[in-house]
Amino acid sequence: MALEIRFDFRVEGQAREDAFLDPLELDQLFEGTRRSMTAGLKRKFQGVVCAEHGVAPSFVIRGTYQNTAEELDIQYHVDACCQAFLLRVMRILNRRA
């Protein structure tokens, strides 16, 4: 089974007059983040499936760019077929390399 990765990026708050990123640059930030995170997850999870169910994990990555703080907050949501596989996925996800 193929690794499924979905992204949900949004911008919140009113842009500052002297904003660090304009809308085009924000789109580029989101696209670069998608590419980088997809490559990293594919590298870490290539061929990883549940030994019992034969299913790959899936990820939903939500990113919120706060205009007022000019920060991007990223959150992962991991779906796995069972608790044992979820624990394995989390160990892999938390590895440095």
Residue frames as a rotation matrix with the C-alpha (Angstrom) as fourth column:
MET 1
0.572 0.821 0.000 0.00
0.821 -0.572 0.000 0.00
0.000 0.000 -1.000 0.00
ALA 2
-0.145 -0.598 0.788 1.14
0.561 -0.706 -0.433 3.52
0.815 0.379 0.438 -0.74
LEU 3
-0.591 -0.145 -0.794 1.85
0.764 -0.417 -0.493 6.05
-0.259 -0.898 0.357 1.97
GLU 4
0.238 0.742 0.627 -0.92
0.773 -0.536 0.340 8.65
0.588 0.404 -0.701 2.16
ILE 5
-0.599 -0.426 -0.678 -0.03
0.725 -0.649 -0.232 12.21
-0.341 -0.630 0.697 3.16
ARG 6
0.294 0.731 0.616 -2.59
0.814 -0.529 0.239 15.02
0.501 0.431 -0.751 3.17
PHE 7
-0.784 -0.577 -0.227 -1.86
0.619 -0.698 -0.361 18.67
0.050 -0.424 0.905 3.88
ASP 8
0.471 0.866 0.167 -4.12
0.801 -0.499 0.332 21.40
0.371 -0.022 -0.929 5.22
PHE 9
-0.628 -0.719 -0.296 -2.36
0.775 -0.611 -0.162 24.78
-0.065 -0.332 0.941 5.33
ARG 10
0.484 0.797 0.361 -4.07
0.770 -0.584 0.258 28.03
0.417 0.153 -0.896 6.21
VAL 11
-0.704 -0.605 0.372 -3.31
0.387 -0.766 -0.513 31.60
0.596 -0.217 0.773 7.15
GLU 12
0.320 0.802 -0.503 -4.91
0.910 -0.112 0.400 33.22
0.264 -0.586 -0.766 10.18
GLY 13
0.147 -0.173 -0.974 -5.05
0.634 -0.739 0.227 36.81
-0.759 -0.651 0.001 11.31
GLN 14
0.979 0.203 -0.029 -4.72
0.131 -0.729 -0.672 40.09
-0.158 0.654 -0.740 9.51
ALA 15
0.278 -0.920 0.276 -1.45
0.905 0.155 -0.395 40.63
0.321 0.360 0.876 7.67
ARG 16
0.232 -0.319 -0.919 0.73
0.556 -0.732 0.394 43.33
-0.798 -0.602 0.008 9.12
GLU 17
0.929 0.102 -0.355 1.44
-0.172 -0.730 -0.661 46.39
-0.327 0.675 -0.661 7.00
ASP 18
0.179 -0.949 -0.258 5.14
-0.983 -0.164 -0.077 45.53
0.031 0.268 -0.963 7.06
ALA 19
0.856 0.287 0.430 4.57
-0.353 0.932 0.081 41.77
-0.377 -0.221 0.899 6.70
PHE 20
-0.134 -0.959 0.249 7.66
-0.492 0.283 0.823 39.58
-0.860 -0.012 -0.510 6.39
LEU 21
-0.828 -0.087 0.554 5.98
0.354 0.685 0.637 37.40
-0.435 0.723 -0.536 3.70
ASP 22
-0.482 0.709 -0.514 3.58
-0.838 -0.544 0.036 38.49
-0.254 0.448 0.857 0.99
PRO 23
0.481 0.789 0.382 0.87
-0.642 0.614 -0.460 36.07
-0.597 -0.024 0.802 -0.29
LEU 24
0.707 -0.295 -0.643 3.12
-0.483 0.463 -0.743 34.70
0.517 0.836 0.185 -3.06
GLU 25
-0.382 -0.918 0.103 5.93
-0.667 0.196 -0.719 34.04
0.640 -0.343 -0.687 -0.59
LEU 26
-0.204 0.413 0.888 3.48
-0.839 0.394 -0.376 32.33
-0.505 -0.821 0.266 1.77
ASP 27
0.845 0.504 -0.180 2.41
-0.511 0.662 -0.548 30.01
-0.157 0.555 0.817 -1.07
GLN 28
0.294 -0.829 -0.475 6.08
-0.460 0.313 -0.831 29.27
0.838 0.463 -0.289 -1.73
LEU 29
-0.524 -0.425 0.738 6.63
-0.844 0.144 -0.517 28.56
0.114 -0.894 -0.434 1.98
PHE 30
0.284 0.733 0.618 3.68
-0.722 0.587 -0.365 26.15
-0.630 -0.342 0.697 2.01
GLU 31
0.880 0.044 -0.473 4.81
-0.409 0.576 -0.708 24.40
0.242 0.816 0.525 -1.18
GLY 32
-0.090 -0.988 -0.123 8.38
-0.600 0.152 -0.786 24.05
0.795 0.003 -0.606 0.04
THR 33
-0.415 0.026 0.909 7.13
-0.869 0.283 -0.405 22.68
-0.268 -0.959 -0.095 3.35
ARG 34
0.686 0.715 0.136 4.90
-0.608 0.666 -0.432 20.16
-0.399 0.214 0.891 1.52
ARG 35
0.637 -0.500 -0.587 7.81
-0.396 0.440 -0.806 18.96
0.661 0.746 0.082 -0.63
SER 36
-0.384 -0.872 0.303 10.24
-0.696 0.058 -0.715 18.72
0.606 -0.485 -0.630 2.28
MET 37
-0.249 0.354 0.901 7.84
-0.849 0.368 -0.379 16.96
-0.466 -0.859 0.209 4.63
THR 38
0.820 0.545 -0.178 6.65
-0.553 0.671 -0.494 14.55
-0.149 0.503 0.851 1.92
ALA 39
0.319 -0.788 -0.526 10.24
-0.441 0.368 -0.819 13.61
0.839 0.493 -0.230 1.06
GLY 40
-0.560 -0.569 0.602 11.12
-0.772 0.094 -0.629 13.09
0.301 -0.817 -0.492 4.72
LEU 41
0.099 0.689 0.718 8.07
-0.794 0.490 -0.360 10.96
-0.600 -0.534 0.595 5.47
LYS 42
0.859 0.192 -0.475 8.54
-0.477 0.638 -0.605 8.87
0.187 0.746 0.639 2.33
ARG 43
-0.083 -0.968 -0.237 12.19
-0.561 0.242 -0.792 8.28
0.824 0.067 -0.563 3.27
LYS 44
-0.614 -0.168 0.771 11.31
-0.787 0.204 -0.583 7.25
-0.059 -0.964 -0.258 6.84
PHE 45
-0.044 0.766 0.642 8.29
-0.551 0.517 -0.655 5.12
-0.833 -0.382 0.399 5.95
GLN 46
-0.034 -0.038 -0.999 9.29
-0.964 0.265 0.022 3.53
0.264 0.964 -0.046 2.64
GLY 47
-0.331 -0.043 -0.943 8.10
-0.229 0.973 0.036 -0.07
0.915 0.228 -0.332 2.84
VAL 48
-0.983 0.019 0.181 6.74
-0.177 0.139 -0.974 0.29
-0.043 -0.990 -0.134 6.41
VAL 49
-0.128 0.970 -0.206 3.48
-0.531 0.109 0.841 -1.59
0.838 0.217 0.501 6.79
CYS 50
0.145 0.293 0.945 1.73
-0.968 0.239 0.074 -3.25
-0.205 -0.926 0.318 9.70
ALA 51
-0.834 -0.537 -0.125 3.00
-0.550 0.826 0.124 -6.82
0.036 0.172 -0.984 10.03
GLU 52
-0.674 0.630 0.386 -0.46
0.189 0.652 -0.735 -8.01
-0.714 -0.423 -0.558 11.05
HIS 53
0.306 0.945 -0.113 -2.69
0.243 -0.192 -0.951 -6.03
-0.921 0.263 -0.289 8.65
GLY 54
-0.241 -0.506 0.828 -0.40
0.917 0.161 0.365 -5.14
-0.318 0.847 0.425 5.73
VAL 55
0.711 0.579 0.398 -1.49
0.661 -0.745 -0.097 -1.48
0.240 0.332 -0.912 5.84
ALA 56
-0.446 -0.841 0.307 0.75
0.696 -0.541 -0.471 1.61
0.562 0.003 0.827 5.61
PRO 57
-0.290 0.332 -0.898 0.24
0.730 -0.530 -0.432 4.57
-0.619 -0.781 -0.088 7.97
SER 58
0.106 0.292 0.951 -1.42
0.792 -0.603 0.097 7.74
0.601 0.743 -0.295 6.76
PHE 59
-0.567 -0.422 -0.707 -0.70
0.754 -0.612 -0.239 11.30
-0.332 -0.669 0.665 7.81
VAL 60
0.574 0.588 0.571 -2.63
0.682 -0.729 0.065 14.56
0.454 0.352 -0.819 7.91
ILE 61
-0.467 -0.779 -0.417 -0.36
0.878 -0.466 -0.112 17.55
-0.107 -0.419 0.902 8.36
ARG 62
0.672 0.711 0.209 -1.97
0.704 -0.700 0.116 20.81
0.229 0.069 -0.971 9.35
GLY 63
-0.531 -0.839 -0.124 -0.10
0.847 -0.518 -0.123 24.06
0.039 -0.170 0.985 9.18
THR 64
0.697 0.717 -0.010 -1.33
0.714 -0.693 0.101 27.41
0.066 -0.077 -0.995 10.40
TYR 65
-0.495 -0.793 0.356 0.60
0.744 -0.598 -0.299 30.57
0.449 0.117 0.886 9.57
GLN 66
0.401 0.558 -0.726 -0.20
0.854 -0.514 0.077 33.25
-0.330 -0.651 -0.683 12.13
ASN 67
0.346 -0.220 0.912 0.10
0.610 -0.685 -0.397 36.62
0.713 0.694 -0.103 10.42
THR 68
0.888 0.052 0.456 0.35
-0.243 -0.790 0.563 38.56
0.389 -0.612 -0.689 13.69
ALA 69
0.657 -0.679 0.328 3.25
-0.237 0.227 0.945 36.45
-0.715 -0.699 -0.012 15.03
GLU 70
0.464 -0.426 -0.777 4.59
-0.864 -0.026 -0.502 35.56
0.194 0.905 -0.380 11.57
GLU 71
-0.569 -0.573 0.590 5.00
-0.697 0.716 0.023 31.92
-0.436 -0.399 -0.807 12.63
LEU 72
-0.007 0.503 -0.864 4.07
-0.737 0.581 0.344 28.61
0.676 0.640 0.367 11.03
ASP 73
-0.270 0.036 0.962 2.71
-0.819 0.518 -0.248 25.99
-0.507 -0.855 -0.111 13.44
ILE 74
-0.302 0.084 -0.949 2.78
-0.689 0.669 0.279 22.39
0.659 0.738 -0.144 12.16
GLN 75
-0.122 0.318 0.940 0.76
-0.810 0.516 -0.279 19.51
-0.574 -0.796 0.195 13.63
TYR 76
-0.783 -0.156 -0.602 0.80
-0.484 0.760 0.433 15.85
0.390 0.631 -0.671 12.61
HIS 77
0.232 0.774 0.589 -2.13
-0.852 0.454 -0.261 13.48
-0.470 -0.441 0.765 12.81
VAL 78
-0.760 -0.552 -0.343 -1.20
-0.643 0.713 0.279 9.82
0.091 0.433 -0.897 12.30
ASP 79
0.475 0.870 0.133 -3.67
-0.867 0.489 -0.101 7.10
-0.153 -0.067 0.986 11.36
ALA 80
-0.735 -0.632 -0.246 -2.71
-0.653 0.757 0.005 3.47
0.183 0.164 -0.969 11.82
CYS 81
-0.123 0.730 -0.672 -4.72
-0.367 0.596 0.714 0.26
0.922 0.335 0.195 11.69
CYS 82
0.642 0.298 -0.707 -3.96
0.472 0.573 0.670 -0.79
0.605 -0.763 0.227 15.27
GLN 83
0.964 -0.214 0.156 -2.35
-0.256 -0.606 0.753 0.43
-0.067 -0.766 -0.639 18.49
ALA 84
0.468 -0.837 0.282 0.80
0.439 0.498 0.748 -1.69
-0.767 -0.227 0.600 18.09
PHE 85
0.100 -0.413 0.905 1.45
0.984 -0.091 -0.151 -0.29
0.144 0.906 0.398 14.60
LEU 86
0.814 0.228 0.534 0.74
0.178 -0.973 0.144 3.26
0.553 -0.022 -0.833 15.80
LEU 87
0.829 -0.559 -0.011 3.44
-0.090 -0.152 0.984 2.86
-0.551 -0.815 -0.176 18.45
ARG 88
0.121 -0.798 0.591 5.89
0.810 0.423 0.405 1.60
-0.573 0.430 0.697 15.81
VAL 89
0.344 0.088 0.935 5.04
0.784 -0.576 -0.234 4.53
0.518 0.813 -0.267 13.52
MET 90
0.973 0.047 0.225 5.55
-0.075 -0.860 0.504 7.02
0.217 -0.508 -0.834 16.34
ARG 91
0.524 -0.850 0.051 8.98
0.264 0.219 0.939 5.53
-0.810 -0.479 0.340 17.18
ILE 92
-0.050 -0.517 0.855 10.01
0.987 0.103 0.120 5.85
-0.150 0.850 0.505 13.53
LEU 93
0.597 0.379 0.707 8.58
0.547 -0.837 -0.014 9.38
0.587 0.395 -0.707 13.28
ASN 94
0.987 -0.151 0.057 10.52
-0.141 -0.639 0.756 10.53
-0.078 -0.754 -0.652 16.35
ARG 95
0.384 -0.903 0.192 13.89
0.810 0.429 0.400 9.23
-0.444 0.002 0.896 15.14
ARG 96
0.224 -0.399 -0.889 16.36
-0.108 -0.917 0.385 11.95
-0.969 0.010 -0.248 14.22
ALA 97
-0.698 -0.640 -0.321 17.71
-0.396 -0.030 0.918 10.49
-0.598 0.767 -0.232 10.99
